[in-house]
Amino acid sequence: MEWLNSHITNLEDESRLVKSYSHKKQSYLYDQALTLISLSHSKNFSQAKGLALGLKKLQQENGSWFFSYYLDGSSPHPKEGDMQPSGAIAWAALALMTYEYHSKDKSFRPQWKNALQHLEKNFVKVDGFKGFGVRFSHVDNSQTSWSEKDVVALEHVLDTLSAFKAAYKLTKHEAFKNHQQSLEKFALEFWDEGQGHFWPGVTISTSKINRSEFYLDNQSWSALALEHLGLKSMMKQALSASCALLVKEKKWVGFKEAKRSIASTDFIWSEGTAGKAMALDRYNTRCEGVDLHNYLATLEGMKVEGGVLYVNKTVPQFEAQPSVAGTAWTWLLKNKINPFIL
């Protein structure tokens, strides 16, 4: 927590941004949300309010945010590809609600409501799916080979339903609950009974599920975000299936992010390891007999001056540098806090 606090920087007036990595002058929206959630749970409301003010300052009129910002509040987007993913926006809304719930400060209610209205506008129906999902983004990133406007990602559905679940808890407005339940139905459509795990996404225009990739977070985040549904057998199967991503290196044990090969060697991903360990602990299950304290020992071993390395070795797409995501998720795991639940 001291490391997270040391990475909070002044934006303007009393608003703040968190520096996502020790070596980068950049703040990712998801990391801003994770830090705000962690500070709210730790009752550090003065620092938390600064981050909430940062979100208020940077929110666009349509309720969305960009994927990341420089520490002066400017953004590399849309210059580097217009990235406004629904999942990160949902996390920011959930973080503001977490702050409100713990601090009793309702001054940011207009911002999280505006974000939820933006997400509502991006709800979509997909042939063959129950309920409705949420578009990956309301804009297409020209740098990718696929259309973000034509895809629903399970992760984003889980993030969004958690935000609406929190909104219902705070307001008791039935519309929020109805949206939550519809998104839950959609999320469960990604379940493959034969394979015993969740698939990551679907193309809206073709209703074709992506069965070519298998991601860690789709399994552990489903278990955490849908914990209230009591689907213990299903979630234990999903967690068991993602045990295939277990990585053991000398005294360390953790998980890589996916089955697809992006590196010539396996690596331990701290953020995903903490989330998976949390899910395993909450569902009282294990991978190859590995216990919670083994994962915690690994994450402790990955600390550099209090910040947890994002990965234990530099590989394509990942750098072995202290990160907000790895550090915040480690703190949440140690304190047995499920960030999807208000």
FENRA-V559031 format. One line per field, one symbol per residue. ss: DSSP state (h for helix, s for strand, l for the rest). A space follows every 10 residues. Layout:
ss: ???
This chain:
ss: lhhhhhlsss lllllsssll sllslssshh hhhhhhhhhh hlllhhhhhh hhhhhhhhll lllllllsss llllllllll llllshhhhh hhhhhhhhhh hhhlllllhh hhhhhhhhhh llssllllll llssllslll lllllllhhh ssshhhhhhh hhhhhhhhhh hllhhhhhhh hhhhhhhhll ssllllssll sssllllssl llllshhhhh hhhhhlhhhl lhhhhhhhhh hhhhhssssl lssssllsll llllllllsh hhhhhhhhhh hhllllslls lhhhhhhhhh hlssllsssl slllsllsll lsshhhhhhh hhhhllllll ll
